[in-house]
Amino acid sequence: MIHAVRKTMLAAAGFGMLALVGNVAHAADTIKIGVLYSMTGAGSVLGPKQAEAAQMAFDEANAGGGVNVGGKKMKIEVVQRDDETKPAVAISRATEMVRTGGVKIIQGGTFAHVSMALNEEAKKHNFFLMTTNGVPDNFFEKATKAPYALAILGDTGMVGRGTVDYLVGKHKPKRIVFLMPDYAYGKGAWAGAEATLKMHPQIQAKVIWTPVGAADVTAQLIQAMEFQPDVIALGQWGKDLITALKQAGEMGLKSKTKLFVNWIIDLVAVGIPPEILEGVDSQTWWYHDKSGVSDVEVSKLTEDFVKKYEARFGAPPDPYIMTAYFGSKEIIRAIEASGSTEPDKMYAALMKNPNFLTAKGPATWRVDGRPRYKYNAWIISGLPADKRASKNHWGRIIDSHSGDAFLPDVKSLGW
């Protein structure tokens, strides 16, 4: 009887050891990647879609057998968390992933202040960080950026730099009013515009700040018109942009001056009544409809991605959804190029092999951790309702914006 019990115990122990070995082997064949977006809070209008796009890229890699790490295929295990659009929560979740979850790679960033918090956390724990939203300009300063942090989109200052550079080159205005939202994003965009305006002393410019969430900006629009501008450049976001454009329309400003939206994404544009957006030009990071664009390569890259995304989600992707997807693709490329999941080796591999493709076109990673794209942005003119193929086709591309004015020189950032 005792002998039988001992045999049973040994057998159980044997099975336990086998299970343990099996779990270790499974863990060794899996790459854990943290995905940290704003699933709730103010960023929740975009965060869940960013997370879906990241998951799509990682699912594609797994469907192909996994990621090639030094000749061995390894599957990706996504560890998804919600930053709640709060820096403190993002720090807590990132710390949990790295310290107890075995995560060395984190992708995220819906709101800029959260991305900055993640950057600080990446400094402490040396994980590989891929942010896919717009971040403050100082993210890229050598003294600020975490050693293995990248931002595939860029900084908020580029919004202002791009606006000035495009307007000066295309419309040659003598007087510009910047109607800007009075918070961090608006301040960053205006700083970029102000720096670029210094290169064009012939232009008179004025900035007028609008309160976030204001129901009425008529007073600010009147003040803007008193300056007798050739262009009013609107920097608001979401409902604030709808309010500003609607009231500008009610005042008949479209017939008195040019209205230009500094930065827009589809999720905002489709919420603006067509009659308000009609004929208004807007700068955007990327647009899902490249019909009429002469660059065949970029048109094909866009078409392929849009078809793939629509097949899965039933609607065209927003610009920041696109950057989330290709941020994930660059994580995969870093792993395969380095043959490692170690952050320092992954980062070094991308810096050694900086050229890559996205639906935006060719790009090259810079030493400061951001890419230089062939096309910085596109200019889209809003379409009336009867000219829209669907609610998502809110405008047509009328121009592109390229050139070095979009990005600051790396030396100015300490590199």
C-alpha positions in Angstrom: 0.0 0.0 0.0 2.8 2.4 1.0 4.7 1.4 -2.2 1.6 2.2 -4.3 1.2 5.6 -2.6 4.8 6.4 -3.3 4.4 5.5 -6.9 1.4 7.7 -7.2 3.2 10.6 -5.6 6.2 10.2 -7.8 4.0 10.1 -10.9 2.2 13.2 -9.8 5.5 14.9 -9.2 6.6 13.8 -12.6 3.5 15.3 -14.2 4.1 18.5 -12.3 7.6 18.8 -13.5 6.5 18.1 -17.1 3.9 20.9 -16.7 6.4 23.2 -15.3 8.9 22.5 -18.1 6.0 22.9 -20.6 5.1 26.3 -19.2 8.8 27.5 -19.2 9.1 26.3 -22.8 5.9 28.1 -23.7 7.2 31.3 -22.1 10.5 31.0 -23.9 8.7 30.8 -27.3 6.5 33.9 -26.6 7.4 37.6 -26.9 5.3 39.7 -24.5 4.5 43.2 -25.9 2.6 45.7 -23.8 -0.1 47.8 -25.6 -1.1 50.8 -23.5 -3.7 53.1 -24.9 -6.6 55.3 -23.5 -9.4 52.8 -23.5 -11.4 55.1 -21.1 -11.2 58.8 -20.3 -10.9 61.7 -22.7 -8.8 59.7 -25.1 -11.3 56.8 -25.5 -12.6 58.2 -28.8 -9.4 57.1 -30.3 -7.5 54.7 -27.9 -9.6 51.5 -28.5 -9.1 51.9 -32.3 -5.3 52.4 -31.8 -5.2 49.2 -29.7 -7.2 47.3 -32.4 -4.7 48.4 -35.1 -1.8 47.2 -33.0 -3.5 43.9 -32.3 -4.1 43.6 -36.1 -0.4 43.9 -36.9 0.7 41.4 -34.2 -2.0 39.0 -35.3 -0.7 39.1 -38.8 2.8 38.2 -37.5 1.4 35.3 -35.5 -0.6 34.1 -38.4 2.7 33.8 -40.4 4.2 31.6 -37.7 5.5 34.3 -35.4 8.4 36.7 -35.3 11.8 35.5 -36.5 14.2 35.9 -33.7 17.7 34.7 -34.7 16.3 31.9 -36.9 13.6 30.9 -34.4 9.9 31.7 -34.8 8.3 33.2 -31.7 4.7 34.1 -31.2 3.6 37.5 -29.8 1.6 37.7 -26.7 -0.1 41.1 -26.4 -0.5 42.4 -22.8 -3.1 45.1 -23.1 -3.8 47.7 -20.5 -5.8 51.0 -20.2 -4.0 54.1 -19.2 -7.4 55.9 -18.6 -5.9 59.0 -20.2 -4.0 59.6 -17.0 -0.2 59.8 -16.7 -0.2 58.3 -13.2 -2.2 55.3 -14.3 0.0 54.9 -17.4 3.1 54.8 -15.1 1.5 52.3 -12.8 0.4 50.0 -15.6 3.8 50.2 -17.3 5.6 49.5 -14.1 3.4 46.5 -13.5 4.1 45.1 -17.0 7.8 45.5 -16.7 8.4 44.5 -13.1 6.1 41.5 -12.8 4.8 40.8 -16.3 8.0 40.1 -18.1 7.4 42.9 -20.7 10.4 44.7 -22.3 8.5 46.4 -25.1 5.6 48.8 -24.7 3.6 50.5 -27.4 1.1 53.3 -26.6 0.3 56.9 -26.6 -3.1 58.5 -27.2 -2.7 61.8 -25.4 0.7 63.6 -25.3 1.0 64.1 -21.5 0.6 60.3 -21.1 3.3 59.6 -23.7 5.6 61.9 -21.8 4.9 60.0 -18.6 5.7 56.7 -20.4 9.0 58.2 -21.7 10.0 59.1 -18.1 9.1 55.6 -17.0 11.2 54.1 -19.9 14.2 56.0 -18.6 13.8 54.3 -15.2 13.3 50.7 -16.5 15.0 50.8 -19.9 12.2 49.2 -21.9 11.7 49.7 -25.6 8.9 52.4 -26.1 7.0 53.0 -29.3 4.7 56.0 -29.1 2.2 56.5 -32.0 0.6 59.8 -31.3 1.9 63.4 -31.4 4.2 64.2 -28.5 5.6 67.5 -27.2 8.7 68.8 -29.0 10.9 68.3 -26.0 10.3 64.5 -26.2 13.0 64.4 -28.8 15.6 66.4 -26.9 18.7 64.3 -26.1 18.4 65.3 -22.5 14.8 64.2 -22.3 14.2 61.2 -24.6 14.5 57.7 -23.1 17.3 55.8 -24.6 15.1 53.3 -26.4 12.1 55.5 -27.2 10.7 56.2 -30.6 7.7 58.3 -31.8 6.5 57.3 -35.3 4.3 60.3 -35.7 6.2 63.3 -34.4 5.7 66.4 -32.3 3.0 69.0 -31.9 5.3 71.8 -33.0 5.3 70.3 -36.5 1.6 71.3 -36.8 2.6 75.0 -36.5 5.8 74.7 -38.6 3.9 72.9 -41.3 1.1 75.4 -41.4 3.4 78.4 -41.8 5.6 76.7 -44.3 2.7 75.6 -46.5 0.8 78.8 -46.3 3.8 80.9 -47.1 4.8 78.7 -50.0 1.3 78.3 -51.5 -0.7 81.4 -50.6 2.0 84.0 -49.7 -0.1 85.8 -47.1 1.0 89.1 -45.6 -1.1 88.8 -42.4 -2.0 85.6 -40.5 -4.1 85.1 -37.4 -3.6 81.9 -35.4 -6.7 81.1 -33.5 -5.3 78.6 -31.0 -6.7 76.5 -28.1 -5.3 77.6 -24.7 -3.7 74.3 -23.5 -0.6 72.3 -24.0 -1.3 71.1 -27.5 -2.1 74.6 -28.7 0.9 76.1 -27.0 3.2 73.5 -28.7 1.7 74.1 -32.1 2.0 77.8 -31.8 5.6 77.5 -30.6 6.4 75.7 -33.9 4.5 78.3 -35.9 6.3 81.2 -34.1 9.7 79.7 -34.7 9.0 79.3 -38.4 7.5 82.8 -38.7 10.9 84.2 -37.7 12.3 83.0 -41.0 9.6 85.1 -42.7 9.8 88.6 -41.3 7.7 90.0 -44.1 4.6 88.3 -42.5 2.7 90.0 -39.7 1.1 87.4 -37.4 -1.1 87.5 -34.4 -2.1 84.7 -32.0 -5.5 84.7 -30.3 -6.2 82.1 -27.6 -9.6 80.4 -27.3 -10.7 78.6 -24.0 -11.0 74.9 -24.2 -14.7 73.8 -24.3 -16.0 77.3 -25.0 -19.5 77.4 -26.4 -18.9 80.8 -28.1 -15.7 82.1 -29.7 -17.4 84.9 -31.6 -15.5 87.6 -29.7 -12.2 85.9 -30.7 -13.3 85.7 -34.3 -14.2 89.4 -34.3 -10.8 90.2 -32.9 -9.2 88.0 -35.6 -11.0 89.9 -38.4 -10.0 93.3 -36.9 -6.4 92.3 -37.7 -7.5 92.1 -41.4 -5.9 88.7 -42.0 -5.3 87.0 -45.4 -5.6 83.7 -43.5 -7.1 82.6 -40.2 -5.4 79.4 -39.1 -7.5 77.4 -36.7 -5.8 75.1 -34.2 -8.8 73.8 -32.3 -9.6 70.1 -31.8 -12.8 68.1 -31.7 -15.9 70.0 -30.6 -13.9 73.2 -30.2 -13.0 73.1 -33.9 -16.6 72.4 -34.8 -17.7 75.4 -32.7 -15.1 77.7 -34.2 -15.8 76.7 -37.8 -19.6 76.9 -37.3 -19.4 80.4 -35.9 -17.0 81.5 -38.6 -19.5 80.3 -41.1 -22.4 82.1 -39.4 -20.3 85.3 -39.6 -19.7 84.8 -43.3 -15.9 84.7 -42.8 -15.3 82.2 -45.6 -16.1 84.9 -48.1 -13.9 87.5 -46.4 -10.7 85.6 -45.7 -9.2 82.2 -46.1 -9.9 79.7 -43.3 -7.2 77.0 -42.8 -7.4 74.1 -40.3 -3.9 73.5 -38.9 -4.4 69.8 -38.2 -7.3 67.4 -38.5 -8.0 63.7 -38.4 -11.0 61.7 -39.8 -12.6 61.2 -36.4 -12.9 64.9 -36.0 -13.7 65.8 -39.7 -16.7 63.4 -40.0 -18.2 65.2 -37.0 -18.2 68.6 -38.7 -21.3 69.3 -40.8 -20.4 69.2 -44.5 -21.7 72.6 -45.2 -19.2 74.0 -42.6 -16.2 72.1 -43.8 -16.9 72.6 -47.5 -14.1 74.5 -49.2 -12.0 74.8 -46.0 -8.5 73.5 -46.5 -7.0 71.4 -43.7 -3.6 69.9 -43.0 -3.6 66.2 -42.1 -1.0 63.6 -41.3 -2.5 61.1 -43.7 -5.7 60.4 -45.6 -7.2 57.0 -46.5 -8.2 58.1 -50.0 -5.2 58.8 -52.3 -7.2 58.9 -55.5 -5.7 61.5 -57.8 -2.3 61.5 -56.1 0.4 61.2 -58.7 2.8 59.2 -56.5 1.9 55.6 -57.6 3.9 54.0 -54.8 2.2 56.0 -52.0 -1.2 55.4 -53.6 -0.6 51.7 -53.7 0.7 51.5 -50.1 -2.4 53.4 -48.9 -4.8 51.3 -50.9 -3.3 48.0 -49.7 -3.5 49.0 -46.0 -7.0 50.5 -46.3 -8.4 47.4 -48.0 -6.8 45.2 -45.3 -8.1 47.3 -42.5 -11.6 47.7 -43.9 -11.8 43.9 -44.4 -11.4 43.5 -40.7 -13.2 46.5 -39.2 -15.6 47.7 -41.9 -14.5 51.3 -42.1 -11.4 53.2 -43.4 -8.6 53.9 -40.9 -7.9 57.2 -39.2 -4.4 58.7 -39.4 -3.6 57.8 -35.8 -4.9 54.3 -36.4 -2.5 54.0 -39.3 0.5 55.1 -37.1 -0.5 52.5 -34.4 -0.5 49.7 -37.0 2.9 50.7 -38.4 4.4 51.4 -35.0 3.7 47.7 -34.3 5.2 46.8 -37.6 8.4 48.7 -36.7 8.6 46.8 -33.4 8.4 43.6 -35.3 11.1 44.8 -37.7 13.3 45.8 -34.8 13.1 42.4 -33.2 13.8 40.6 -36.5 16.6 42.9 -37.6 18.4 42.6 -34.2 17.5 38.9 -33.7 16.7 39.9 -30.1 14.0 41.2 -27.8 16.5 43.3 -25.8 15.6 47.0 -26.1 19.1 48.2 -26.7 19.7 45.8 -29.6 16.3 46.5 -31.1 16.8 50.2 -31.0 20.3 49.9 -32.5 19.0 47.7 -35.3 16.5 50.4 -36.4 19.1 53.1 -36.2 21.4 50.9 -38.4 18.6 50.1 -40.8 16.5 53.3 -40.6 14.6 53.1 -43.9 11.0 51.7 -43.8 7.6 52.0 -45.5 4.2 52.8 -44.2 0.9 53.7 -45.8 2.2 57.3 -45.6 5.1 56.4 -47.9 8.9 56.1 -47.5 10.4 57.1 -44.1 13.8 57.2 -42.4 14.4 57.1 -38.6 16.4 60.1 -37.4 18.9 60.0 -34.5 16.4 61.8 -32.3 13.9 58.9 -32.5 11.4 60.3 -35.1 11.1 59.6 -38.8 11.6 61.9 -41.7 8.8 61.1 -44.2 8.9 61.8 -47.9 5.5 63.5 -47.4 5.1 65.4 -44.1 1.4 66.0 -44.6 -1.4 66.4 -47.1 -3.7 69.3 -47.6 -7.4 68.3 -48.0 -10.3 70.5 -49.1 -13.6 69.7 -47.5 -16.3 68.3 -49.8 -20.1 69.1 -49.7 -22.4 66.3 -48.7 -23.5 65.5 -52.3 -19.9 65.0 -53.4 -19.0 62.5 -50.6 -18.9 58.8 -51.5 -19.5 58.1 -47.9 -19.4 60.0 -44.6 -15.8 58.9 -44.2 -14.8 60.5 -47.5 -15.1 64.0 -46.2 -12.5 65.7 -48.5 -10.2 65.4 -51.4 -6.4 65.8 -51.4 -5.4 69.0 -53.2 -1.7 69.2 -52.3 1.1 67.6 -50.3 3.6 69.1 -48.0 7.3 68.1 -47.9 10.6 69.7 -47.1 12.7 70.1 -44.0 10.8 73.0 -42.4 8.4 70.4 -40.9 11.2 69.1 -38.6 13.7 70.9 -36.3 17.4 70.3 -36.9 18.7 67.5 -34.7 21.5 69.8 -33.5 19.0 72.1 -32.0 17.8 69.2 -29.9 21.3 68.4 -28.5 22.2 65.5 -30.9 
